[in-house]
Amino acid sequence: MAIMIKNPVEYVREVQAEVRRVTWPTRRETMITTSMVFIFVVIASVFFLLADKLIAFAVQLLLGVS
């Protein structure tokens, strides 16, 4: 497999053309998506906190550790 070395100027032009084709999200879409991520992080955190507390309680019961 041969490696092609491109002209740097041609490479920059191709990158610019590719960036123009990108569909960028609107500010509203970005805010909604960011909010959803934070909400799911909180939900996951609460879930794992409760799971940890439940497992710790069960282990204390089984081992008789206070």
N, CA, C and O atoms as CSV, one atom per row, in Angstrom:
chain,resi,resn,atom,element,x,y,z
A,1,MET,N,N,0.843,-1.178,0.000
A,1,MET,CA,C,0.000,0.000,0.000
A,1,MET,C,C,0.890,1.244,0.000
A,1,MET,O,O,1.701,1.435,0.907
A,2,ALA,N,N,0.739,2.056,-0.985
A,2,ALA,CA,C,1.562,3.256,-1.123
A,2,ALA,C,C,0.894,4.427,-0.413
A,2,ALA,O,O,-0.330,4.559,-0.417
A,3,ILE,N,N,1.708,5.262,0.187
A,3,ILE,CA,C,1.200,6.451,0.866
A,3,ILE,C,C,1.316,7.621,-0.102
A,3,ILE,O,O,2.389,7.925,-0.623
A,4,MET,N,N,0.151,8.277,-0.330
A,4,MET,CA,C,0.165,9.444,-1.210
A,4,MET,C,C,0.423,10.698,-0.386
A,4,MET,O,O,-0.232,10.923,0.632
A,5,ILE,N,N,1.354,11.492,-0.815
A,5,ILE,CA,C,1.623,12.759,-0.150
A,5,ILE,C,C,0.935,13.838,-0.965
A,5,ILE,O,O,1.219,14.031,-2.148
A,6,LYS,N,N,-0.001,14.552,-0.285
A,6,LYS,CA,C,-0.758,15.592,-0.980
A,6,LYS,C,C,-0.099,16.947,-0.797
A,6,LYS,O,O,0.630,17.199,0.162
A,7,ASN,N,N,-0.386,17.783,-1.739
A,7,ASN,CA,C,0.021,19.167,-1.669
A,7,ASN,C,C,-0.723,19.810,-0.493
A,7,ASN,O,O,-1.946,19.688,-0.423
A,8,PRO,N,N,-0.041,20.481,0.423
A,8,PRO,CA,C,-0.713,21.085,1.590
A,8,PRO,C,C,-1.820,22.074,1.225
A,8,PRO,O,O,-2.834,22.149,1.918
A,9,VAL,N,N,-1.638,22.815,0.167
A,9,VAL,CA,C,-2.653,23.788,-0.256
A,9,VAL,C,C,-3.904,23.046,-0.718
A,9,VAL,O,O,-5.021,23.446,-0.389
A,10,GLU,N,N,-3.723,21.976,-1.475
A,10,GLU,CA,C,-4.857,21.172,-1.939
A,10,GLU,C,C,-5.577,20.528,-0.749
A,10,GLU,O,O,-6.806,20.453,-0.721
A,11,TYR,N,N,-4.809,20.075,0.214
A,11,TYR,CA,C,-5.385,19.463,1.406
A,11,TYR,C,C,-6.268,20.464,2.160
A,11,TYR,O,O,-7.376,20.125,2.575
A,12,VAL,N,N,-5.779,21.688,2.335
A,12,VAL,CA,C,-6.539,22.727,3.044
A,12,VAL,C,C,-7.816,23.037,2.280
A,12,VAL,O,O,-8.867,23.206,2.897
A,13,ARG,N,N,-7.756,23.115,0.962
A,13,ARG,CA,C,-8.968,23.372,0.159
A,13,ARG,C,C,-9.995,22.261,0.331
A,13,ARG,O,O,-11.190,22.531,0.450
A,14,GLU,N,N,-9.536,21.018,0.343
A,14,GLU,CA,C,-10.455,19.899,0.530
A,14,GLU,C,C,-11.088,19.915,1.915
A,14,GLU,O,O,-12.272,19.612,2.063
A,15,VAL,N,N,-10.309,20.265,2.918
A,15,VAL,CA,C,-10.841,20.355,4.277
A,15,VAL,C,C,-11.881,21.467,4.353
A,15,VAL,O,O,-12.938,21.280,4.955
A,16,GLN,N,N,-11.603,22.609,3.758
A,16,GLN,CA,C,-12.567,23.710,3.766
A,16,GLN,C,C,-13.860,23.300,3.051
A,16,GLN,O,O,-14.952,23.623,3.518
A,17,ALA,N,N,-13.747,22.602,1.940
A,17,ALA,CA,C,-14.934,22.154,1.214
A,17,ALA,C,C,-15.742,21.180,2.064
A,17,ALA,O,O,-16.973,21.221,2.056
A,18,GLU,N,N,-15.066,20.316,2.789
A,18,GLU,CA,C,-15.747,19.344,3.650
A,18,GLU,C,C,-16.452,20.044,4.809
A,18,GLU,O,O,-17.566,19.671,5.175
A,19,VAL,N,N,-15.808,21.051,5.383
A,19,VAL,CA,C,-16.411,21.788,6.501
A,19,VAL,C,C,-17.667,22.522,6.046
A,19,VAL,O,O,-18.617,22.651,6.818
A,20,ARG,N,N,-17.687,23.001,4.814
A,20,ARG,CA,C,-18.882,23.688,4.297
A,20,ARG,C,C,-20.068,22.735,4.174
A,20,ARG,O,O,-21.216,23.175,4.236
A,21,ARG,N,N,-19.814,21.444,4.000
A,21,ARG,CA,C,-20.888,20.452,3.853
A,21,ARG,C,C,-21.476,20.008,5.194
A,21,ARG,O,O,-22.532,19.377,5.230
A,22,VAL,N,N,-20.806,20.331,6.276
A,22,VAL,CA,C,-21.262,19.897,7.593
A,22,VAL,C,C,-22.551,20.628,7.961
A,22,VAL,O,O,-22.678,21.834,7.751
A,23,THR,N,N,-23.505,19.877,8.512
A,23,THR,CA,C,-24.736,20.481,9.008
A,23,THR,C,C,-24.543,20.759,10.484
A,23,THR,O,O,-24.556,19.841,11.303
A,24,TRP,N,N,-24.365,22.023,10.822
A,24,TRP,CA,C,-24.106,22.398,12.199
A,24,TRP,C,C,-25.425,22.534,12.943
A,24,TRP,O,O,-26.399,23.040,12.386
A,25,PRO,N,N,-25.473,22.084,14.210
A,25,PRO,CA,C,-26.718,22.218,14.984
A,25,PRO,C,C,-26.977,23.679,15.345
A,25,PRO,O,O,-26.059,24.489,15.472
A,26,THR,N,N,-28.263,23.980,15.503
A,26,THR,CA,C,-28.620,25.337,15.918
A,26,THR,C,C,-28.316,25.494,17.408
A,26,THR,O,O,-28.055,24.516,18.109
A,27,ARG,N,N,-28.355,26.717,17.868
A,27,ARG,CA,C,-28.124,26.980,19.292
A,27,ARG,C,C,-29.173,26.263,20.132
A,27,ARG,O,O,-28.858,25.708,21.184
A,28,ARG,N,N,-30.427,26.275,19.664
A,28,ARG,CA,C,-31.518,25.622,20.394
A,28,ARG,C,C,-31.282,24.113,20.485
A,28,ARG,O,O,-31.447,23.523,21.553
A,29,GLU,N,N,-30.900,23.492,19.378
A,29,GLU,CA,C,-30.621,22.054,19.377
A,29,GLU,C,C,-29.476,21.708,20.337
A,29,GLU,O,O,-29.527,20.698,21.039
A,30,THR,N,N,-28.459,22.547,20.355
A,30,THR,CA,C,-27.320,22.321,21.247
A,30,THR,C,C,-27.747,22.426,22.703
A,30,THR,O,O,-27.336,21.609,23.527
A,31,MET,N,N,-28.564,23.416,23.032
A,31,MET,CA,C,-29.033,23.595,24.402
A,31,MET,C,C,-29.915,22.423,24.840
A,31,MET,O,O,-29.787,21.944,25.967
A,32,ILE,N,N,-30.802,21.961,23.970
A,32,ILE,CA,C,-31.682,20.835,24.298
A,32,ILE,C,C,-30.855,19.569,24.517
A,32,ILE,O,O,-31.072,18.845,25.489
A,33,THR,N,N,-29.928,19.306,23.635
A,33,THR,CA,C,-29.093,18.111,23.756
A,33,THR,C,C,-28.243,18.169,25.024
A,33,THR,O,O,-28.111,17.166,25.725
A,34,THR,N,N,-27.676,19.317,25.320
A,34,THR,CA,C,-26.870,19.475,26.528
A,34,THR,C,C,-27.724,19.260,27.776
A,34,THR,O,O,-27.290,18.599,28.720
A,35,SER,N,N,-28.925,19.811,27.784
A,35,SER,CA,C,-29.834,19.624,28.918
A,35,SER,C,C,-30.177,18.154,29.104
A,35,SER,O,O,-30.205,17.663,30.232
A,36,MET,N,N,-30.438,17.447,28.009
A,36,MET,CA,C,-30.754,16.020,28.100
A,36,MET,C,C,-29.585,15.234,28.683
A,36,MET,O,O,-29.783,14.322,29.485
A,37,VAL,N,N,-28.376,15.586,28.283
A,37,VAL,CA,C,-27.203,14.891,28.813
A,37,VAL,C,C,-27.110,15.105,30.324
A,37,VAL,O,O,-26.878,14.150,31.066
A,38,PHE,N,N,-27.287,16.345,30.789
A,38,PHE,CA,C,-27.222,16.615,32.224
A,38,PHE,C,C,-28.318,15.879,32.986
A,38,PHE,O,O,-28.072,15.357,34.073
A,39,ILE,N,N,-29.528,15.835,32.424
A,39,ILE,CA,C,-30.632,15.128,33.083
A,39,ILE,C,C,-30.305,13.642,33.211
A,39,ILE,O,O,-30.507,13.056,34.275
A,40,PHE,N,N,-29.806,13.031,32.149
A,40,PHE,CA,C,-29.476,11.610,32.210
A,40,PHE,C,C,-28.295,11.330,33.137
A,40,PHE,O,O,-28.232,10.259,33.740
A,41,VAL,N,N,-27.374,12.260,33.260
A,41,VAL,CA,C,-26.266,12.098,34.207
A,41,VAL,C,C,-26.809,12.088,35.631
A,41,VAL,O,O,-26.379,11.281,36.456
A,42,VAL,N,N,-27.744,12.975,35.921
A,42,VAL,CA,C,-28.344,13.013,37.261
A,42,VAL,C,C,-29.112,11.721,37.529
A,42,VAL,O,O,-28.997,11.146,38.612
A,43,ILE,N,N,-29.891,11.263,36.557
A,43,ILE,CA,C,-30.652,10.022,36.725
A,43,ILE,C,C,-29.720,8.836,36.959
A,43,ILE,O,O,-29.960,8.020,37.849
A,44,ALA,N,N,-28.666,8.743,36.166
A,44,ALA,CA,C,-27.711,7.639,36.330
A,44,ALA,C,C,-27.018,7.732,37.684
A,44,ALA,O,O,-26.791,6.710,38.331
A,45,SER,N,N,-26.680,8.936,38.118
A,45,SER,CA,C,-26.013,9.115,39.411
A,45,SER,C,C,-26.909,8.652,40.550
A,45,SER,O,O,-26.452,7.958,41.458
A,46,VAL,N,N,-28.167,9.028,40.508
A,46,VAL,CA,C,-29.107,8.618,41.555
A,46,VAL,C,C,-29.284,7.104,41.530
A,46,VAL,O,O,-29.302,6.466,42.583
A,47,PHE,N,N,-29.412,6.530,40.354
A,47,PHE,CA,C,-29.565,5.077,40.236
A,47,PHE,C,C,-28.377,4.348,40.862
A,47,PHE,O,O,-28.564,3.422,41.652
A,48,PHE,N,N,-27.157,4.760,40.514
A,48,PHE,CA,C,-25.983,4.071,41.035
A,48,PHE,C,C,-25.787,4.340,42.531
A,48,PHE,O,O,-25.271,3.478,43.244
A,49,LEU,N,N,-26.184,5.506,43.012
A,49,LEU,CA,C,-26.133,5.774,44.442
A,49,LEU,C,C,-27.063,4.817,45.187
A,49,LEU,O,O,-26.675,4.214,46.188
A,50,LEU,N,N,-28.300,4.683,44.686
A,50,LEU,CA,C,-29.256,3.785,45.336
A,50,LEU,C,C,-28.800,2.328,45.244
A,50,LEU,O,O,-28.925,1.580,46.214
A,51,ALA,N,N,-28.280,1.926,44.103
A,51,ALA,CA,C,-27.787,0.552,43.945
A,51,ALA,C,C,-26.635,0.293,44.911
A,51,ALA,O,O,-26.572,-0.775,45.520
A,52,ASP,N,N,-25.729,1.248,45.060
A,52,ASP,CA,C,-24.602,1.103,45.974
A,52,ASP,C,C,-25.081,0.986,47.416
A,52,ASP,O,O,-24.600,0.138,48.168
A,53,LYS,N,N,-26.032,1.839,47.799
A,53,LYS,CA,C,-26.558,1.792,49.166
A,53,LYS,C,C,-27.258,0.454,49.430
A,53,LYS,O,O,-27.114,-0.119,50.510
A,54,LEU,N,N,-28.015,-0.044,48.446
A,54,LEU,CA,C,-28.722,-1.324,48.598
A,54,LEU,C,C,-27.733,-2.488,48.737
A,54,LEU,O,O,-27.913,-3.362,49.586
A,55,ILE,N,N,-26.709,-2.493,47.917
A,55,ILE,CA,C,-25.703,-3.559,47.988
A,55,ILE,C,C,-24.935,-3.477,49.306
A,55,ILE,O,O,-24.656,-4.508,49.918
A,56,ALA,N,N,-24.590,-2.272,49.753
A,56,ALA,CA,C,-23.891,-2.105,51.024
A,56,ALA,C,C,-24.759,-2.597,52.179
A,56,ALA,O,O,-24.255,-3.244,53.097
A,57,PHE,N,N,-26.047,-2.300,52.144
A,57,PHE,CA,C,-26.973,-2.757,53.178
A,57,PHE,C,C,-27.050,-4.281,53.191
A,57,PHE,O,O,-27.015,-4.895,54.258
A,58,ALA,N,N,-27.154,-4.898,52.009
A,58,ALA,CA,C,-27.236,-6.356,51.914
A,58,ALA,C,C,-25.952,-7.009,52.428
A,58,ALA,O,O,-26.019,-8.028,53.116
A,59,VAL,N,N,-24.802,-6.450,52.112
A,59,VAL,CA,C,-23.532,-7.003,52.584
A,59,VAL,C,C,-23.438,-6.880,54.105
A,59,VAL,O,O,-22.977,-7.802,54.778
A,60,GLN,N,N,-23.873,-5.749,54.639
A,60,GLN,CA,C,-23.854,-5.580,56.108
A,60,GLN,C,C,-24.751,-6.614,56.786
A,60,GLN,O,O,-24.395,-7.166,57.828
A,61,LEU,N,N,-25.918,-6.873,56.189
A,61,LEU,CA,C,-26.822,-7.883,56.754
A,61,LEU,C,C,-26.183,-9.273,56.712
A,61,LEU,O,O,-26.236,-10.018,57.690
A,62,LEU,N,N,-25.584,-9.612,55.580
A,62,LEU,CA,C,-24.998,-10.941,55.417
A,62,LEU,C,C,-23.783,-11.143,56.305
A,62,LEU,O,O,-23.614,-12.229,56.861
A,63,LEU,N,N,-22.942,-10.151,56.457
A,63,LEU,CA,C,-21.716,-10.297,57.209
A,63,LEU,C,C,-21.848,-9.869,58.671
A,63,LEU,O,O,-20.966,-10.143,59.484
A,64,GLY,N,N,-22.939,-9.205,58.998
A,64,GLY,CA,C,-23.133,-8.748,60.363
A,64,GLY,C,C,-22.174,-7.643,60.746
A,64,GLY,O,O,-21.832,-7.502,61.920
A,65,VAL,N,N,-21.737,-6.859,59.781
A,65,VAL,CA,C,-20.796,-5.762,60.033
A,65,VAL,C,C,-21.586,-4.480,60.258
A,65,VAL,O,O,-22.546,-4.196,59.541
A,66,SER,N,N,-21.170,-3.697,61.274
A,66,SER,CA,C,-21.895,-2.450,61.496
A,66,SER,C,C,-21.173,-1.276,60.907
A,66,SER,O,O,-21.649,-0.145,61.005
